[in-house]
């Protein structure tokens, strides 16, 4: 049985100001979606801003971690179409395609294990354990915290390896966390063989670590032992306390350019105007202030982990 490699990404940031036009576009798209819900559906989807679910998140499948909100599988086709309008208003085209591809990967995971079971490459016990995780595009949940007509409100879309969180406070927006991950990092079989939803993020990290000098690699490498999950995973309770790795001020221009490409790849998952504002904030704080840390081997085919963090953000891959 081929072992599947996961690729996990977490990116935390907050934006203090953004274009009012996009705020209204998101608000209107969310309100249109809410209006399409029945009264019973609203009771499930709408919760108060003070609900603890707003600040909790998980990347685990719903078979291991139940979610708050309404399940996509319980929506009608018309309601799902309206929900996709919310996503396309909130994210860039690349962010939208990554998010929806991550959801689709859950269906492919089921197909993968169905195939292994049919070929008798896994036994019934393993197959049942995989099915009990409840991978499915239908098992992603949408929760609204307060109403989009309120001055303070929030939106969460979450499921296996995806947690998108938007909290609006008048003209301020917090996007914490934006978690995207793939399982697997590269799909191994069928017409999807070679499909890599987050391939660019991984390739840029591999590229950067491998153009560092021996001395720079030594500074960048935190450990050769790869953790089982991200340090700041939802269930870990850990928080980022210190910078780690090599500071970008110790990198040359070419190396800094690649580092900035990685940051740009993450930031521009956001809707364009939000992304421009956030990217300007990061560059104003200074590229030289960003740290790059690496854990594990330097080859794509082996498990590895890298960290970027700076004065206004952090992300882990």
C-alpha positions in Angstrom: 0.0 0.0 0.0 1.4 3.4 -1.0 1.8 5.8 2.0 0.0 9.1 1.3 1.9 12.3 2.2 0.0 15.1 3.9 0.7 18.8 3.2 -0.6 21.1 6.0 -0.6 24.9 5.8 -1.6 27.4 8.4 -1.6 31.1 7.8 -2.7 33.6 10.5 -3.2 37.3 9.8 -5.5 40.3 10.5 -6.4 43.2 8.2 -7.3 46.5 9.8 -8.8 48.2 6.7 -9.9 47.1 3.3 -12.0 48.3 0.4 -15.6 49.0 1.4 -16.8 47.7 -2.0 -15.6 44.2 -1.2 -17.0 44.3 2.3 -20.4 45.0 0.8 -20.0 42.3 -1.9 -19.2 39.7 0.8 -21.9 40.9 3.1 -24.5 40.8 0.3 -23.4 37.3 -0.9 -23.7 36.0 2.7 -27.1 37.6 3.2 -28.4 36.1 0.0 -27.2 32.7 1.1 -28.8 33.2 4.6 -32.1 34.3 2.9 -32.1 31.0 1.0 -32.1 28.9 4.2 -35.3 27.5 5.7 -36.1 28.5 9.3 -34.9 25.1 10.5 -31.7 25.5 8.6 -31.1 28.9 10.1 -31.4 27.5 13.6 -28.4 25.2 12.7 -26.3 27.7 10.7 -26.7 30.9 12.7 -25.1 31.2 16.1 -24.1 34.1 18.3 -20.7 35.9 18.0 -20.0 34.9 21.6 -20.3 31.2 20.9 -17.0 29.4 21.7 -17.1 27.7 18.2 -16.0 31.0 16.7 -12.6 30.8 18.2 -12.2 27.0 17.9 -11.0 25.2 14.8 -9.8 21.8 13.7 -8.3 20.2 10.6 -9.5 16.7 11.6 -12.2 14.9 9.6 -15.7 15.2 11.1 -15.6 11.5 12.1 -13.1 12.6 14.7 -14.2 16.2 15.4 -17.8 17.3 15.0 -18.4 20.8 13.7 -20.8 23.7 14.4 -23.0 24.9 11.6 -24.9 23.5 8.7 -23.5 20.6 6.6 -22.9 21.3 2.9 -24.5 17.9 2.2 -27.8 19.1 3.7 -28.0 22.1 1.3 -30.0 22.2 -1.9 -28.2 22.7 -5.2 -29.4 26.3 -5.3 -28.1 26.9 -1.8 -24.7 25.4 -2.6 -24.5 27.7 -5.7 -25.1 30.7 -3.4 -22.4 29.4 -0.9 -19.9 29.2 -3.7 -20.6 32.8 -4.5 -19.7 33.6 -0.9 -16.4 31.8 -1.3 -15.6 33.5 -4.7 -16.3 36.9 -3.1 -14.1 36.2 0.0 -11.2 34.5 -1.8 -9.1 35.0 -4.9 -9.5 32.7 -7.8 -6.5 30.7 -6.6 -7.8 30.6 -3.1 -11.2 29.5 -4.2 -9.8 26.7 -6.4 -7.5 25.5 -3.6 -10.4 25.5 -1.0 -12.8 23.6 -3.3 -10.1 21.2 -4.5 -9.3 20.4 -0.8 -13.0 19.5 -0.4 -13.0 17.4 -3.5 -9.9 15.5 -2.3 -12.0 14.0 0.5 -14.1 12.2 -2.2 -10.9 11.0 -3.8 -9.6 9.6 -0.5 -12.8 7.5 -0.3 -12.2 6.4 -3.9 -8.6 5.5 -3.1 -9.4 3.3 -0.1 -12.4 1.8 -2.0 -9.9 0.7 -4.6 -7.4 -0.7 -2.1 -10.1 -2.7 -0.4 -11.4 -4.0 -3.7 -7.9 -5.1 -4.6 -7.6 -6.7 -1.1 -4.6 -4.5 -0.3 -6.2 -3.5 3.0 -8.4 -5.6 5.3 -11.9 -4.9 6.4 -10.9 -3.5 9.7 -8.6 -0.8 8.1 -11.2 -0.1 5.5 -13.9 0.5 8.1 -11.6 2.7 10.1 -11.0 4.9 7.1 -14.7 5.1 6.2 -15.6 6.0 9.8 -13.5 9.2 9.4 -16.4 10.4 7.1 -14.4 12.0 4.4 -16.7 13.7 1.9 -17.2 17.0 0.2 -20.6 16.9 1.9 -19.1 16.9 5.3 -17.9 20.5 5.3 -19.8 22.9 7.6 -20.8 26.5 7.3 -21.5 28.6 10.4 -22.5 32.3 10.6 -21.8 34.1 13.9 -24.4 36.9 14.2 -26.1 38.2 11.0 -24.2 39.9 8.2 -26.4 43.0 8.8 -24.8 43.3 12.3 -21.8 45.5 12.8 -19.8 42.5 14.2 -20.3 39.1 12.6 -18.3 36.2 11.4 -18.2 33.4 8.8 -16.6 30.0 9.1 -16.2 27.2 6.5 -14.6 24.1 8.0 -13.9 20.4 7.5 -11.1 18.0 6.9 -7.9 20.0 6.2 -9.8 23.3 5.7 -10.6 26.1 8.1 -11.6 29.5 6.7 -12.5 32.1 9.3 -13.6 35.6 8.7 -14.6 38.0 11.5 -15.9 41.5 10.5 -16.0 44.4 12.9 -17.2 47.4 11.0 -14.2 48.3 8.8 -11.8 45.8 10.3 -11.4 42.2 9.3 -9.6 39.3 11.0 -8.7 36.2 9.1 -7.5 33.8 11.8 -6.8 31.1 11.1 -6.7 30.4 7.4 -5.8 26.7 7.3 -5.4 24.8 4.1 -4.0 21.3 3.8 -4.1 18.4 1.4 -4.4 14.7 2.0 -2.6 13.4 0.1 0.0 16.0 -1.0 0.1 14.2 -4.3 -2.7 11.9 -5.4 -1.2 8.6 -6.5 -3.6 6.8 -8.9 -6.3 7.0 -11.6 -6.9 10.0 -13.8 -5.9 12.2 -10.8 -2.4 10.7 -10.5 0.0 13.6 -9.9 -2.6 16.1 -8.8 -1.1 18.5 -6.2 -3.5 21.1 -4.8 -0.7 22.9 -2.8 2.2 22.0 -5.1 3.5 25.6 -5.5 3.9 26.1 -1.7 5.9 22.9 -1.4 8.0 23.5 -4.4 9.0 27.0 -3.4 10.0 25.8 0.1 12.1 23.0 -1.4 13.7 25.4 -3.9 14.6 27.9 -1.1 16.2 25.4 1.2 18.3 23.9 -1.6 19.8 27.2 -2.8 21.0 28.1 0.7 24.7 27.7 1.4 25.9 25.0 3.8 26.2 27.6 6.6 22.8 29.1 5.8 21.2 25.6 5.8 22.7 24.9 9.2 21.1 28.1 10.5 17.7 27.5 8.8 17.4 23.8 9.9 15.7 23.5 13.3 15.7 19.7 13.5 16.0 16.6 11.4 13.0 15.0 13.1 9.7 15.9 11.4 6.7 16.4 13.8 3.5 14.3 13.3 1.5 17.5 13.0 2.1 21.3 12.9 3.4 22.7 16.1 0.5 25.1 16.5 -2.2 22.6 15.5 -5.7 23.2 16.8 -5.6 20.3 19.3 -2.0 21.1 20.6 -2.8 24.3 22.6 0.6 25.6 21.6 1.3 29.2 20.4 4.1 30.8 18.5 6.5 32.3 21.1 9.7 32.9 19.2 11.1 33.3 15.7 13.0 30.2 14.5 15.3 29.5 11.6 17.4 31.9 9.5 16.5 35.6 9.3 16.0 36.9 5.8 18.5 39.7 6.4 21.1 36.9 6.1 19.8 35.8 2.7 21.0 37.2 -0.6 18.6 38.9 -3.1 17.7 35.8 -5.0 17.0 33.9 -1.8 14.9 36.7 -0.5 12.9 36.8 -3.7 12.0 33.2 -3.4 11.0 33.7 0.3 8.8 36.6 -0.8 7.2 34.4 -3.5 6.2 31.9 -0.8 4.6 34.6 1.3 2.8 36.0 -1.8 1.5 32.5 -2.6 -0.2 32.4 0.8 -1.4 35.9 1.0 -3.0 36.0 -2.5 -5.3 33.2 -1.6 -7.3 36.1 -0.2 -9.6 38.2 -2.4 -7.3 40.6 -4.4 -7.9 43.9 -2.6 -7.5 42.2 0.9 -4.3 40.5 -0.4 -2.8 43.7 -1.7 -3.3 45.4 1.6 -1.9 42.5 3.6 1.1 42.0 1.3 1.9 45.7 1.5 1.8 45.5 5.3 4.3 42.6 5.2 6.7 44.3 2.8 6.5 47.5 4.8 7.5 45.7 8.0 10.5 44.5 5.9 11.3 41.3 4.1 14.5 41.2 6.1 12.5 40.7 9.3 11.0 37.4 8.1 12.4 34.1 9.4 12.6 30.8 7.5 13.0 27.6 9.4 13.3 24.0 8.1 12.7 20.5 9.7 13.6 17.2 8.1 15.3 16.1 4.8 15.6 18.5 1.9 14.0 16.2 -0.7 10.4 16.5 -1.8 9.8 12.8 -1.7 10.6 12.6 2.1 8.5 14.1 4.9 9.6 17.7 5.7 8.3 20.8 7.4 9.0 24.5 7.0 8.1 27.6 8.9 7.9 31.3 7.8 7.1 33.9 10.4 7.4 37.7 10.6 6.2 40.7 12.5 2.7 40.6 11.0 2.1 36.9 10.2 3.2 33.4 10.5 2.6 30.3 8.5 3.7 26.7 8.7 3.9 24.0 6.0 
